Amino acid sequence: MGKLIIEEVGSETKQLAEINLGQGEIAGVELKQLASISEGNSHTVSGEFFSMKAARDILDAIALHSKNSSHKVRIELMVEDPQQQELYQKMFDRAAGKTQKSS
């Protein structure tokens, strides 16, 4: 099996994570690095995953490898069921500390 290597590309290439594909399923991963105009020197890495496990695996690998805890993380989840959307949004809001007080 092969390896998935995630690198930060810039004036100096830095390896962020290395995942042995023989030890876990990470299917449908497409990573892109885009320069962020609004945040100056910031860069965004994105990927599309076809399973929750694959997304979790890549986030775990990056978290274990990252020495910089000040990274911002944005998660976007596509669901077809409005009830799931509402449930997941409440979970996101709680985790992000955005819970609203009830009147």
C-alpha positions, 0 to 999 in steps of 0.5 A, spaced: 500 500 500 501 507 499 502 513 503 498 519 504 503 525 505 500 532 507 505 538 506 504 545 507 507 548 500 511 555 501 518 558 501 519 552 505 516 545 504 513 542 511 510 535 512 504 536 516 502 528 516 504 522 513 498 516 513 500 509 511 494 507 507 494 500 509 492 501 516 486 505 515 481 507 510 481 514 507 477 514 501 476 520 496 481 525 499 482 531 494 486 536 498 488 543 495 491 549 498 489 555 496 492 562 498 487 566 502 486 573 500 483 576 506 488 573 511 494 575 508 499 569 509 494 564 511 493 558 507 487 553 506 487 546 505 481 542 504 478 536 502 472 532 500 471 525 504 466 520 503 465 517 510 466 520 517 471 515 518 476 518 513 474 525 515 476 523 522 482 520 520 485 526 517 483 530 522 486 526 527 493 525 523 493 533 522 492 534 530 497 529 532 502 532 527 501 539 528 505 543 533 501 550 532 495 549 536 492 556 534 490 553 527 483 555 525 478 549 523 472 550 519 468 544 518 462 543 513 458 537 513 453 536 507 446 532 509 440 531 505 435 531 511 433 537 515 432 534 521 440 531 521 442 538 519 438 541 525 441 536 530 448 537 527 448 545 527 446 544 535 452 540 536 456 545 532 454 551 536 455 547 543 462 545 541 464 552 538 461 555 545 455 558 541 449 555 545 443 560 546 440 561 553 433 559 553 428 565 555 
